[in-house]
Amino acid sequence: MVSARLRADLTSCRGAGQCAFQAPALFDQDEEDGRVVILRPEPSEEEIPLAKHAVAACPNRALTIEGR
């Protein structure tokens, strides 16, 4: 059962990189344009606090976490 799912709005992402800095196991940045790449869209229970922190750190509010 999936308890949380990460989503990114790539039109809002400006490549600030806070998500990758806060949770590098979950997020990366595209090498060409710097926008977010979600490495694991379904974080484990242990990763959910990190995911929430990374979502909150996004200056453009391009990330959401559903189901939690």
Distance bins in CASP14 RR format, pairs under 12 A and 6 or more apart:
PFRMAT RR
TARGET T0000
AUTHOR 0000-0000-0000
RMODE 2
METHOD distances of the structure
MODEL  1
1 42 0 0 0 0 0 1 0 0 0 0 0
1 45 0 0 0 0 0 1 0 0 0 0 0
1 67 0 0 0 0 0 1 0 0 0 0 0
2 40 0 0 0 0 0 1 0 0 0 0 0
2 41 0 0 0 0 1 0 0 0 0 0 0
2 42 1 0 1 0 0 0 0 0 0 0 0
2 43 0 0 0 0 1 0 0 0 0 0 0
2 44 0 0 0 0 0 1 0 0 0 0 0
2 45 0 0 0 0 0 1 0 0 0 0 0
2 48 0 0 0 0 0 1 0 0 0 0 0
2 65 0 0 0 0 0 1 0 0 0 0 0
2 66 0 0 0 0 1 0 0 0 0 0 0
2 67 0 0 0 0 1 0 0 0 0 0 0
2 68 0 0 0 0 0 1 0 0 0 0 0
3 42 0 0 0 0 1 0 0 0 0 0 0
3 43 0 0 0 0 1 0 0 0 0 0 0
3 44 0 0 0 0 1 0 0 0 0 0 0
3 45 1 0 0 1 0 0 0 0 0 0 0
3 46 0 0 0 0 0 1 0 0 0 0 0
3 47 0 0 0 0 0 1 0 0 0 0 0
3 48 1 0 0 1 0 0 0 0 0 0 0
3 51 0 0 0 0 0 1 0 0 0 0 0
3 65 0 0 0 0 0 1 0 0 0 0 0
3 66 0 0 0 0 1 0 0 0 0 0 0
3 67 1 0 0 1 0 0 0 0 0 0 0
3 68 1 0 0 1 0 0 0 0 0 0 0
4 26 0 0 0 0 0 1 0 0 0 0 0
4 38 0 0 0 0 0 1 0 0 0 0 0
4 40 0 0 0 0 0 1 0 0 0 0 0
4 41 0 0 0 0 1 0 0 0 0 0 0
4 42 1 0 0 1 0 0 0 0 0 0 0
4 43 1 0 1 0 0 0 0 0 0 0 0
4 44 0 0 0 0 1 0 0 0 0 0 0
4 45 0 0 0 0 1 0 0 0 0 0 0
4 46 0 0 0 0 0 1 0 0 0 0 0
4 47 0 0 0 0 1 0 0 0 0 0 0
4 48 1 0 1 0 0 0 0 0 0 0 0
4 49 0 0 0 0 0 1 0 0 0 0 0
4 50 0 0 0 0 0 1 0 0 0 0 0
4 51 1 0 0 1 0 0 0 0 0 0 0
4 52 0 0 0 0 1 0 0 0 0 0 0
4 55 0 0 0 0 0 1 0 0 0 0 0
4 64 0 0 0 0 0 1 0 0 0 0 0
4 65 1 0 1 0 0 0 0 0 0 0 0
4 66 1 0 0 1 0 0 0 0 0 0 0
4 67 1 0 1 0 0 0 0 0 0 0 0
4 68 1 0 1 0 0 0 0 0 0 0 0
5 26 0 0 0 0 0 1 0 0 0 0 0
5 38 0 0 0 0 1 0 0 0 0 0 0
5 40 0 0 0 0 0 1 0 0 0 0 0
5 41 1 0 1 0 0 0 0 0 0 0 0
5 42 1 0 1 0 0 0 0 0 0 0 0
5 43 0 0 0 0 1 0 0 0 0 0 0
5 48 0 0 0 0 0 1 0 0 0 0 0
5 51 0 0 0 0 1 0 0 0 0 0 0
5 55 0 0 0 0 0 1 0 0 0 0 0
5 63 0 0 0 0 0 1 0 0 0 0 0
5 64 0 0 0 0 1 0 0 0 0 0 0
5 65 1 0 0 1 0 0 0 0 0 0 0
5 66 1 0 1 0 0 0 0 0 0 0 0
5 67 1 0 0 1 0 0 0 0 0 0 0
5 68 0 0 0 0 1 0 0 0 0 0 0
6 19 0 0 0 0 1 0 0 0 0 0 0
6 23 0 0 0 0 1 0 0 0 0 0 0
6 25 0 0 0 0 0 1 0 0 0 0 0
6 26 1 0 0 1 0 0 0 0 0 0 0
6 27 0 0 0 0 1 0 0 0 0 0 0
6 36 0 0 0 0 1 0 0 0 0 0 0
6 37 0 0 0 0 0 1 0 0 0 0 0
6 38 1 0 1 0 0 0 0 0 0 0 0
6 39 0 0 0 0 1 0 0 0 0 0 0
6 40 1 0 0 1 0 0 0 0 0 0 0
6 41 1 0 1 0 0 0 0 0 0 0 0
6 42 1 0 0 1 0 0 0 0 0 0 0
6 43 1 0 0 1 0 0 0 0 0 0 0
6 44 0 0 0 0 0 1 0 0 0 0 0
6 47 0 0 0 0 1 0 0 0 0 0 0
6 48 0 0 0 0 1 0 0 0 0 0 0
6 50 0 0 0 0 0 1 0 0 0 0 0
6 51 1 0 0 1 0 0 0 0 0 0 0
6 52 0 0 0 0 0 1 0 0 0 0 0
6 54 0 0 0 0 1 0 0 0 0 0 0
6 55 1 0 0 1 0 0 0 0 0 0 0
6 58 0 0 0 0 0 1 0 0 0 0 0
6 62 0 0 0 0 0 1 0 0 0 0 0
6 63 1 0 0 1 0 0 0 0 0 0 0
6 64 1 0 0 1 0 0 0 0 0 0 0
6 65 1 0 1 0 0 0 0 0 0 0 0
6 66 1 0 0 1 0 0 0 0 0 0 0
6 67 0 0 0 0 0 1 0 0 0 0 0
6 68 0 0 0 0 0 1 0 0 0 0 0
7 13 0 0 0 0 0 1 0 0 0 0 0
7 19 0 0 0 0 0 1 0 0 0 0 0
7 27 0 0 0 0 0 1 0 0 0 0 0
7 36 0 0 0 0 0 1 0 0 0 0 0
7 38 1 0 0 1 0 0 0 0 0 0 0
7 41 1 0 0 1 0 0 0 0 0 0 0
7 42 0 0 0 0 0 1 0 0 0 0 0
7 51 0 0 0 0 0 1 0 0 0 0 0
7 55 0 0 0 0 1 0 0 0 0 0 0
7 58 0 0 0 0 0 1 0 0 0 0 0
7 61 0 0 0 0 0 1 0 0 0 0 0
7 62 0 0 0 0 1 0 0 0 0 0 0
7 63 1 0 0 1 0 0 0 0 0 0 0
7 64 1 0 1 0 0 0 0 0 0 0 0
7 65 1 0 0 1 0 0 0 0 0 0 0
7 66 1 0 0 1 0 0 0 0 0 0 0
7 67 0 0 0 0 0 1 0 0 0 0 0
8 14 0 0 0 0 0 1 0 0 0 0 0
8 15 0 0 0 0 0 1 0 0 0 0 0
8 17 0 0 0 0 0 1 0 0 0 0 0
8 19 0 0 0 0 1 0 0 0 0 0 0
8 20 0 0 0 0 0 1 0 0 0 0 0
8 26 0 0 0 0 0 1 0 0 0 0 0
8 27 0 0 0 0 1 0 0 0 0 0 0
8 28 0 0 0 0 0 1 0 0 0 0 0
8 29 0 0 0 0 0 1 0 0 0 0 0
8 30 0 0 0 0 0 1 0 0 0 0 0
8 34 0 0 0 0 0 1 0 0 0 0 0
8 35 1 0 0 1 0 0 0 0 0 0 0
8 36 1 0 1 0 0 0 0 0 0 0 0
8 37 0 0 0 0 1 0 0 0 0 0 0
8 38 1 0 1 0 0 0 0 0 0 0 0
8 39 0 0 0 0 0 1 0 0 0 0 0
8 41 0 0 0 0 1 0 0 0 0 0 0
8 51 0 0 0 0 0 1 0 0 0 0 0
8 54 0 0 0 0 0 1 0 0 0 0 0
8 55 0 0 0 0 1 0 0 0 0 0 0
8 58 0 0 0 0 1 0 0 0 0 0 0
8 60 0 0 0 0 0 1 0 0 0 0 0
8 61 0 0 0 0 0 1 0 0 0 0 0
8 62 1 0 1 0 0 0 0 0 0 0 0
8 63 1 0 1 0 0 0 0 0 0 0 0
8 64 1 0 0 1 0 0 0 0 0 0 0
8 65 0 0 0 0 0 1 0 0 0 0 0
8 66 0 0 0 0 0 1 0 0 0 0 0
9 35 0 0 0 0 0 1 0 0 0 0 0
9 36 0 0 0 0 1 0 0 0 0 0 0
9 38 0 0 0 0 0 1 0 0 0 0 0
9 55 0 0 0 0 0 1 0 0 0 0 0
9 58 0 0 0 0 1 0 0 0 0 0 0
9 60 0 0 0 0 1 0 0 0 0 0 0
9 61 0 0 0 0 1 0 0 0 0 0 0
9 62 1 0 1 0 0 0 0 0 0 0 0
9 63 1 0 0 1 0 0 0 0 0 0 0
9 64 1 0 0 1 0 0 0 0 0 0 0
10 29 0 0 0 0 0 1 0 0 0 0 0
10 30 0 0 0 0 1 0 0 0 0 0 0
10 33 0 0 0 0 1 0 0 0 0 0 0
10 34 0 0 0 0 0 1 0 0 0 0 0
10 35 1 0 1 0 0 0 0 0 0 0 0
10 36 1 0 0 1 0 0 0 0 0 0 0
10 37 0 0 0 0 1 0 0 0 0 0 0
10 38 0 0 0 0 0 1 0 0 0 0 0
10 60 0 0 0 0 0 1 0 0 0 0 0
10 62 1 0 0 1 0 0 0 0 0 0 0
10 63 0 0 0 0 0 1 0 0 0 0 0
11 33 0 0 0 0 0 1 0 0 0 0 0
11 35 0 0 0 0 1 0 0 0 0 0 0
11 36 0 0 0 0 0 1 0 0 0 0 0
11 60 0 0 0 0 1 0 0 0 0 0 0
11 61 0 0 0 0 0 1 0 0 0 0 0
11 62 0 0 0 0 1 0 0 0 0 0 0
12 35 0 0 0 0 1 0 0 0 0 0 0
12 36 0 0 0 0 1 0 0 0 0 0 0
12 58 0 0 0 0 1 0 0 0 0 0 0
12 59 0 0 0 0 0 1 0 0 0 0 0
12 60 1 0 1 0 0 0 0 0 0 0 0
12 61 1 0 0 1 0 0 0 0 0 0 0
12 62 1 1 0 0 0 0 0 0 0 0 0
12 63 0 0 0 0 1 0 0 0 0 0 0
12 64 0 0 0 0 0 1 0 0 0 0 0
13 19 0 0 0 0 1 0 0 0 0 0 0
13 20 0 0 0 0 0 1 0 0 0 0 0
13 27 0 0 0 0 0 1 0 0 0 0 0
13 29 0 0 0 0 1 0 0 0 0 0 0
13 30 0 0 0 0 1 0 0 0 0 0 0
13 33 0 0 0 0 1 0 0 0 0 0 0
13 34 0 0 0 0 1 0 0 0 0 0 0
13 35 1 0 1 0 0 0 0 0 0 0 0
13 36 1 0 1 0 0 0 0 0 0 0 0
13 37 0 0 0 0 1 0 0 0 0 0 0
13 38 0 0 0 0 0 1 0 0 0 0 0
13 58 1 0 0 1 0 0 0 0 0 0 0
13 59 0 0 0 0 1 0 0 0 0 0 0
13 60 1 0 0 1 0 0 0 0 0 0 0
13 61 0 0 0 0 1 0 0 0 0 0 0
13 62 1 0 1 0 0 0 0 0 0 0 0
13 63 0 0 0 0 1 0 0 0 0 0 0
13 64 0 0 0 0 0 1 0 0 0 0 0
14 29 0 0 0 0 0 1 0 0 0 0 0
14 33 0 0 0 0 1 0 0 0 0 0 0
14 34 0 0 0 0 1 0 0 0 0 0 0
14 35 1 0 0 1 0 0 0 0 0 0 0
14 36 0 0 0 0 1 0 0 0 0 0 0
14 58 0 0 0 0 1 0 0 0 0 0 0
14 59 1 0 0 1 0 0 0 0 0 0 0
14 60 1 0 1 0 0 0 0 0 0 0 0
14 61 0 0 0 0 0 1 0 0 0 0 0
14 62 1 0 0 1 0 0 0 0 0 0 0
15 21 0 0 0 0 0 1 0 0 0 0 0
15 27 0 0 0 0 0 1 0 0 0 0 0
15 28 0 0 0 0 0 1 0 0 0 0 0
15 29 1 0 0 1 0 0 0 0 0 0 0
15 30 0 0 0 0 1 0 0 0 0 0 0
15 31 0 0 0 0 0 1 0 0 0 0 0
15 32 0 0 0 0 0 1 0 0 0 0 0
15 33 1 0 0 1 0 0 0 0 0 0 0
15 34 1 0 1 0 0 0 0 0 0 0 0
15 35 1 0 1 0 0 0 0 0 0 0 0
15 36 1 0 0 1 0 0 0 0 0 0 0
15 37 0 0 0 0 0 1 0 0 0 0 0
15 58 0 0 0 0 1 0 0 0 0 0 0
15 59 0 0 0 0 1 0 0 0 0 0 0
15 60 0 0 0 0 1 0 0 0 0 0 0
15 62 0 0 0 0 1 0 0 0 0 0 0
15 63 0 0 0 0 0 1 0 0 0 0 0
16 22 0 0 0 0 0 1 0 0 0 0 0
16 27 0 0 0 0 0 1 0 0 0 0 0
16 29 0 0 0 0 1 0 0 0 0 0 0
16 34 0 0 0 0 1 0 0 0 0 0 0
16 35 0 0 0 0 1 0 0 0 0 0 0
16 36 0 0 0 0 1 0 0 0 0 0 0
16 54 0 0 0 0 0 1 0 0 0 0 0
16 57 0 0 0 0 1 0 0 0 0 0 0
16 58 1 0 0 1 0 0 0 0 0 0 0
16 59 1 0 1 0 0 0 0 0 0 0 0
16 60 1 0 0 1 0 0 0 0 0 0 0
16 61 0 0 0 0 0 1 0 0 0 0 0
16 62 0 0 0 0 1 0 0 0 0 0 0
16 63 0 0 0 0 0 1 0 0 0 0 0
17 23 0 0 0 0 0 1 0 0 0 0 0
17 24 0 0 0 0 0 1 0 0 0 0 0
17 27 1 0 0 1 0 0 0 0 0 0 0
17 28 0 0 0 0 1 0 0 0 0 0 0
17 29 1 0 1 0 0 0 0 0 0 0 0
17 30 0 0 0 0 0 1 0 0 0 0 0
17 33 0 0 0 0 0 1 0 0 0 0 0
17 34 1 0 0 1 0 0 0 0 0 0 0
17 35 0 0 0 0 1 0 0 0 0 0 0
17 36 1 0 0 1 0 0 0 0 0 0 0
17 37 0 0 0 0 0 1 0 0 0 0 0
17 54 0 0 0 0 1 0 0 0 0 0 0
17 57 0 0 0 0 1 0 0 0 0 0 0
17 58 0 0 0 0 1 0 0 0 0 0 0
17 59 0 0 0 0 1 0 0 0 0 0 0
17 60 0 0 0 0 0 1 0 0 0 0 0
17 62 0 0 0 0 0 1 0 0 0 0 0
17 63 0 0 0 0 0 1 0 0 0 0 0
18 24 0 0 0 0 0 1 0 0 0 0 0
18 27 0 0 0 0 1 0 0 0 0 0 0
18 29 0 0 0 0 0 1 0 0 0 0 0
18 36 0 0 0 0 1 0 0 0 0 0 0
18 53 0 0 0 0 1 0 0 0 0 0 0
18 54 1 0 0 1 0 0 0 0 0 0 0
18 55 0 0 0 0 1 0 0 0 0 0 0
18 56 0 0 0 0 1 0 0 0 0 0 0
18 57 1 0 1 0 0 0 0 0 0 0 0
18 58 1 0 1 0 0 0 0 0 0 0 0
18 59 1 0 0 1 0 0 0 0 0 0 0
18 60 0 0 0 0 1 0 0 0 0 0 0
18 61 0 0 0 0 0 1 0 0 0 0 0
18 62 0 0 0 0 0 1 0 0 0 0 0
18 63 0 0 0 0 1 0 0 0 0 0 0
19 25 0 0 0 0 0 1 0 0 0 0 0
19 26 1 0 0 1 0 0 0 0 0 0 0
19 27 1 1 0 0 0 0 0 0 0 0 0
19 28 0 0 0 0 1 0 0 0 0 0 0
19 29 0 0 0 0 1 0 0 0 0 0 0
19 30 0 0 0 0 0 1 0 0 0 0 0
19 34 0 0 0 0 0 1 0 0 0 0 0
19 35 0 0 0 0 0 1 0 0 0 0 0
19 36 1 0 1 0 0 0 0 0 0 0 0
19 37 0 0 0 0 1 0 0 0 0 0 0
19 38 0 0 0 0 1 0 0 0 0 0 0
19 39 0 0 0 0 0 1 0 0 0 0 0
19 50 0 0 0 0 0 1 0 0 0 0 0
19 51 0 0 0 0 1 0 0 0 0 0 0
19 52 0 0 0 0 0 1 0 0 0 0 0
19 53 0 0 0 0 1 0 0 0 0 0 0
19 54 1 0 1 0 0 0 0 0 0 0 0
19 55 1 0 0 1 0 0 0 0 0 0 0
19 56 0 0 0 0 1 0 0 0 0 0 0
19 57 1 0 0 1 0 0 0 0 0 0 0
19 58 1 0 1 0 0 0 0 0 0 0 0
19 59 0 0 0 0 0 1 0 0 0 0 0
19 60 0 0 0 0 0 1 0 0 0 0 0
19 61 0 0 0 0 0 1 0 0 0 0 0
19 62 0 0 0 0 1 0 0 0 0 0 0
19 63 1 0 0 1 0 0 0 0 0 0 0
19 64 0 0 0 0 0 1 0 0 0 0 0
19 65 0 0 0 0 0 1 0 0 0 0 0
20 26 0 0 0 0 1 0 0 0 0 0 0
20 27 1 0 1 0 0 0 0 0 0 0 0
20 28 1 0 1 0 0 0 0 0 0 0 0
20 29 1 0 1 0 0 0 0 0 0 0 0
20 30 0 0 0 0 0 1 0 0 0 0 0
20 31 0 0 0 0 0 1 0 0 0 0 0
20 34 0 0 0 0 1 0 0 0 0 0 0
20 35 0 0 0 0 0 1 0 0 0 0 0
20 36 1 0 0 1 0 0 0 0 0 0 0
20 37 0 0 0 0 1 0 0 0 0 0 0
20 38 0 0 0 0 0 1 0 0 0 0 0
20 39 0 0 0 0 1 0 0 0 0 0 0
20 50 0 0 0 0 0 1 0 0 0 0 0
20 54 0 0 0 0 1 0 0 0 0 0 0
20 57 0 0 0 0 0 1 0 0 0 0 0
20 58 0 0 0 0 0 1 0 0 0 0 0
20 63 0 0 0 0 0 1 0 0 0 0 0
21 27 0 0 0 0 1 0 0 0 0 0 0
21 28 0 0 0 0 0 1 0 0 0 0 0
21 29 0 0 0 0 1 0 0 0 0 0 0
21 36 0 0 0 0 0 1 0 0 0 0 0
21 50 0 0 0 0 0 1 0 0 0 0 0
21 53 0 0 0 0 0 1 0 0 0 0 0
21 54 0 0 0 0 1 0 0 0 0 0 0
21 57 1 0 0 1 0 0 0 0 0 0 0
21 58 0 0 0 0 0 1 0 0 0 0 0
21 59 0 0 0 0 0 1 0 0 0 0 0
22 36 0 0 0 0 0 1 0 0 0 0 0
22 47 0 0 0 0 0 1 0 0 0 0 0
22 49 0 0 0 0 0 1 0 0 0 0 0
22 50 1 0 0 1 0 0 0 0 0 0 0
22 51 0 0 0 0 1 0 0 0 0 0 0
22 52 0 0 0 0 1 0 0 0 0 0 0
22 53 1 0 1 0 0 0 0 0 0 0 0
22 54 1 1 0 0 0 0 0 0 0 0 0
22 55 0 0 0 0 1 0 0 0 0 0 0
22 56 0 0 0 0 1 0 0 0 0 0 0
22 57 1 0 1 0 0 0 0 0 0 0 0
22 58 0 0 0 0 1 0 0 0 0 0 0
22 59 0 0 0 0 0 1 0 0 0 0 0
22 63 0 0 0 0 0 1 0 0 0 0 0
23 36 0 0 0 0 0 1 0 0 0 0 0
23 38 0 0 0 0 0 1 0 0 0 0 0
23 39 0 0 0 0 1 0 0 0 0 0 0
23 40 0 0 0 0 1 0 0 0 0 0 0
23 43 0 0 0 0 1 0 0 0 0 0 0
23 44 0 0 0 0 0 1 0 0 0 0 0
23 46 0 0 0 0 0 1 0 0 0 0 0
23 47 1 0 0 1 0 0 0 0 0 0 0
23 48 0 0 0 0 0 1 0 0 0 0 0
23 49 0 0 0 0 1 0 0 0 0 0 0
23 50 1 0 1 0 0 0 0 0 0 0 0
23 51 1 0 0 1 0 0 0 0 0 0 0
23 52 0 0 0 0 1 0 0 0 0 0 0
23 53 1 0 0 1 0 0 0 0 0 0 0
23 54 1 0 1 0 0 0 0 0 0 0 0
23 55 0 0 0 0 1 0 0 0 0 0 0
23 56 0 0 0 0 0 1 0 0 0 0 0
23 57 0 0 0 0 1 0 0 0 0 0 0
23 58 0 0 0 0 0 1 0 0 0 0 0
23 63 0 0 0 0 0 1 0 0 0 0 0
23 65 0 0 0 0 0 1 0 0 0 0 0
24 37 0 0 0 0 0 1 0 0 0 0 0
24 39 0 0 0 0 1 0 0 0 0 0 0
24 40 0 0 0 0 0 1 0 0 0 0 0
24 47 0 0 0 0 0 1 0 0 0 0 0
24 50 0 0 0 0 1 0 0 0 0 0 0
24 51 0 0 0 0 0 1 0 0 0 0 0
24 54 0 0 0 0 1 0 0 0 0 0 0
25 38 0 0 0 0 0 1 0 0 0 0 0
25 39 1 0 0 1 0 0 0 0 0 0 0
25 40 1 0 0 1 0 0 0 0 0 0 0
25 43 0 0 0 0 1 0 0 0 0 0 0
25 44 0 0 0 0 1 0 0 0 0 0 0
25 46 0 0 0 0 0 1 0 0 0 0 0
25 47 1 0 0 1 0 0 0 0 0 0 0
25 50 1 0 0 1 0 0 0 0 0 0 0
25 51 0 0 0 0 1 0 0 0 0 0 0
25 54 0 0 0 0 0 1 0 0 0 0 0
26 36 0 0 0 0 1 0 0 0 0 0 0
26 37 0 0 0 0 1 0 0 0 0 0 0
26 38 1 0 0 1 0 0 0 0 0 0 0
26 39 1 0 1 0 0 0 0 0 0 0 0
26 40 1 0 1 0 0 0 0 0 0 0 0
26 41 0 0 0 0 1 0 0 0 0 0 0
26 42 0 0 0 0 1 0 0 0 0 0 0
26 43 1 0 1 0 0 0 0 0 0 0 0
26 44 0 0 0 0 1 0 0 0 0 0 0
26 46 0 0 0 0 0 1 0 0 0 0 0
26 47 1 0 0 1 0 0 0 0 0 0 0
26 48 0 0 0 0 1 0 0 0 0 0 0
26 49 0 0 0 0 0 1 0 0 0 0 0
26 50 1 0 0 1 0 0 0 0 0 0 0
26 51 1 0 1 0 0 0 0 0 0 0 0
26 52 0 0 0 0 0 1 0 0 0 0 0
26 53 0 0 0 0 0 1 0 0 0 0 0
26 54 1 0 0 1 0 0 0 0 0 0 0
26 55 0 0 0 0 1 0 0 0 0 0 0
26 63 0 0 0 0 1 0 0 0 0 0 0
26 65 0 0 0 0 0 1 0 0 0 0 0
27 34 0 0 0 0 0 1 0 0 0 0 0
27 35 0 0 0 0 0 1 0 0 0 0 0
27 36 1 0 1 0 0 0 0 0 0 0 0
27 37 1 0 0 1 0 0 0 0 0 0 0
27 38 1 0 0 1 0 0 0 0 0 0 0
27 39 1 0 0 1 0 0 0 0 0 0 0
27 40 0 0 0 0 1 0 0 0 0 0 0
27 41 0 0 0 0 0 1 0 0 0 0 0
27 43 0 0 0 0 0 1 0 0 0 0 0
27 47 0 0 0 0 0 1 0 0 0 0 0
27 50 0 0 0 0 1 0 0 0 0 0 0
27 51 0 0 0 0 1 0 0 0 0 0 0
27 53 0 0 0 0 0 1 0 0 0 0 0
27 54 1 0 0 1 0 0 0 0 0 0 0
27 55 0 0 0 0 1 0 0 0 0 0 0
27 57 0 0 0 0 0 1 0 0 0 0 0
27 58 0 0 0 0 1 0 0 0 0 0 0
27 62 0 0 0 0 0 1 0 0 0 0 0
27 63 0 0 0 0 1 0 0 0 0 0 0
27 65 0 0 0 0 0 1 0 0 0 0 0
28 34 0 0 0 0 1 0 0 0 0 0 0
28 35 0 0 0 0 0 1 0 0 0 0 0
28 36 1 0 0 1 0 0 0 0 0 0 0
28 37 1 0 1 0 0 0 0 0 0 0 0
28 38 0 0 0 0 1 0 0 0 0 0 0
28 39 1 0 1 0 0 0 0 0 0 0 0
28 40 0 0 0 0 0 1 0 0 0 0 0
28 54 0 0 0 0 0 1 0 0 0 0 0
29 35 1 0 0 1 0 0 0 0 0 0 0
29 36 1 0 0 1 0 0 0 0 0 0 0
29 37 1 0 0 1 0 0 0 0 0 0 0
29 38 0 0 0 0 0 1 0 0 0 0 0
29 39 0 0 0 0 0 1 0 0 0 0 0
30 36 1 0 0 1 0 0 0 0 0 0 0
30 37 1 0 1 0 0 0 0 0 0 0 0
30 38 0 0 0 0 0 1 0 0 0 0 0
30 39 0 0 0 0 0 1 0 0 0 0 0
31 37 0 0 0 0 1 0 0 0 0 0 0
34 62 0 0 0 0 0 1 0 0 0 0 0
35 58 0 0 0 0 0 1 0 0 0 0 0
35 60 0 0 0 0 0 1 0 0 0 0 0
35 62 0 0 0 0 1 0 0 0 0 0 0
35 63 0 0 0 0 0 1 0 0 0 0 0
36 54 0 0 0 0 1 0 0 0 0 0 0
36 55 0 0 0 0 0 1 0 0 0 0 0
36 57 0 0 0 0 0 1 0 0 0 0 0
36 58 0 0 0 0 1 0 0 0 0 0 0
36 59 0 0 0 0 0 1 0 0 0 0 0
36 60 0 0 0 0 1 0 0 0 0 0 0
36 61 0 0 0 0 0 1 0 0 0 0 0
36 62 1 0 0 1 0 0 0 0 0 0 0
36 63 1 0 0 1 0 0 0 0 0 0 0
36 64 0 0 0 0 0 1 0 0 0 0 0
37 63 0 0 0 0 0 1 0 0 0 0 0
38 51 0 0 0 0 1 0 0 0 0 0 0
38 54 0 0 0 0 0 1 0 0 0 0 0
38 55 0 0 0 0 0 1 0 0 0 0 0
38 62 0 0 0 0 0 1 0 0 0 0 0
38 63 0 0 0 0 1 0 0 0 0 0 0
38 64 0 0 0 0 0 1 0 0 0 0 0
38 65 0 0 0 0 0 1 0 0 0 0 0
39 47 0 0 0 0 0 1 0 0 0 0 0
39 51 0 0 0 0 0 1 0 0 0 0 0
39 54 0 0 0 0 0 1 0 0 0 0 0
40 46 0 0 0 0 0 1 0 0 0 0 0
40 47 1 0 0 1 0 0 0 0 0 0 0
40 48 0 0 0 0 0 1 0 0 0 0 0
40 50 0 0 0 0 0 1 0 0 0 0 0
40 51 0 0 0 0 1 0 0 0 0 0 0
40 54 0 0 0 0 0 1 0 0 0 0 0
41 47 0 0 0 0 0 1 0 0 0 0 0
41 51 0 0 0 0 0 1 0 0 0 0 0
41 63 0 0 0 0 0 1 0 0 0 0 0
41 64 0 0 0 0 0 1 0 0 0 0 0
41 65 0 0 0 0 0 1 0 0 0 0 0
41 66 0 0 0 0 1 0 0 0 0 0 0
42 48 0 0 0 0 0 1 0 0 0 0 0
42 51 0 0 0 0 1 0 0 0 0 0 0
42 65 0 0 0 0 0 1 0 0 0 0 0
42 66 0 0 0 0 0 1 0 0 0 0 0
42 67 0 0 0 0 0 1 0 0 0 0 0
42 68 0 0 0 0 0 1 0 0 0 0 0
43 49 0 0 0 0 1 0 0 0 0 0 0
43 50 1 0 0 1 0 0 0 0 0 0 0
43 51 1 0 1 0 0 0 0 0 0 0 0
43 52 0 0 0 0 1 0 0 0 0 0 0
43 53 0 0 0 0 0 1 0 0 0 0 0
43 54 0 0 0 0 1 0 0 0 0 0 0
43 55 0 0 0 0 0 1 0 0 0 0 0
43 63 0 0 0 0 0 1 0 0 0 0 0
43 65 0 0 0 0 1 0 0 0 0 0 0
43 66 0 0 0 0 0 1 0 0 0 0 0
43 67 0 0 0 0 0 1 0 0 0 0 0
43 68 0 0 0 0 1 0 0 0 0 0 0
44 50 0 0 0 0 1 0 0 0 0 0 0
44 51 0 0 0 0 1 0 0 0 0 0 0
44 68 0 0 0 0 0 1 0 0 0 0 0
45 51 0 0 0 0 0 1 0 0 0 0 0
45 68 0 0 0 0 1 0 0 0 0 0 0
47 53 0 0 0 0 0 1 0 0 0 0 0
47 54 0 0 0 0 1 0 0 0 0 0 0
47 55 0 0 0 0 0 1 0 0 0 0 0
47 65 0 0 0 0 0 1 0 0 0 0 0
47 68 0 0 0 0 0 1 0 0 0 0 0
48 54 0 0 0 0 0 1 0 0 0 0 0
48 55 0 0 0 0 0 1 0 0 0 0 0
48 65 1 0 0 1 0 0 0 0 0 0 0
48 66 0 0 0 0 0 1 0 0 0 0 0
48 67 0 0 0 0 1 0 0 0 0 0 0
48 68 1 0 1 0 0 0 0 0 0 0 0
49 55 0 0 0 0 0 1 0 0 0 0 0
49 56 0 0 0 0 0 1 0 0 0 0 0
49 65 0 0 0 0 0 1 0 0 0 0 0
49 68 0 0 0 0 1 0 0 0 0 0 0
50 56 0 0 0 0 0 1 0 0 0 0 0
50 57 0 0 0 0 0 1 0 0 0 0 0
50 65 0 0 0 0 0 1 0 0 0 0 0
51 57 0 0 0 0 0 1 0 0 0 0 0
51 58 0 0 0 0 0 1 0 0 0 0 0
51 63 0 0 0 0 1 0 0 0 0 0 0
51 64 0 0 0 0 0 1 0 0 0 0 0
51 65 1 0 1 0 0 0 0 0 0 0 0
51 66 0 0 0 0 0 1 0 0 0 0 0
51 67 0 0 0 0 0 1 0 0 0 0 0
51 68 0 0 0 0 1 0 0 0 0 0 0
52 58 0 0 0 0 0 1 0 0 0 0 0
52 63 0 0 0 0 1 0 0 0 0 0 0
52 64 0 0 0 0 0 1 0 0 0 0 0
52 65 1 0 0 1 0 0 0 0 0 0 0
52 66 0 0 0 0 0 1 0 0 0 0 0
52 67 0 0 0 0 0 1 0 0 0 0 0
52 68 1 0 0 1 0 0 0 0 0 0 0
53 63 0 0 0 0 0 1 0 0 0 0 0
53 65 0 0 0 0 0 1 0 0 0 0 0
54 62 0 0 0 0 0 1 0 0 0 0 0
54 63 1 0 0 1 0 0 0 0 0 0 0
54 64 0 0 0 0 0 1 0 0 0 0 0
54 65 0 0 0 0 1 0 0 0 0 0 0
55 61 0 0 0 0 1 0 0 0 0 0 0
55 62 0 0 0 0 1 0 0 0 0 0 0
55 63 1 0 1 0 0 0 0 0 0 0 0
55 64 1 0 0 1 0 0 0 0 0 0 0
55 65 1 0 1 0 0 0 0 0 0 0 0
55 66 0 0 0 0 0 1 0 0 0 0 0
55 68 0 0 0 0 0 1 0 0 0 0 0
56 62 0 0 0 0 0 1 0 0 0 0 0
56 63 0 0 0 0 1 0 0 0 0 0 0
56 64 0 0 0 0 0 1 0 0 0 0 0
56 65 0 0 0 0 1 0 0 0 0 0 0
57 63 0 0 0 0 1 0 0 0 0 0 0
58 64 0 0 0 0 1 0 0 0 0 0 0
58 65 0 0 0 0 0 1 0 0 0 0 0
END
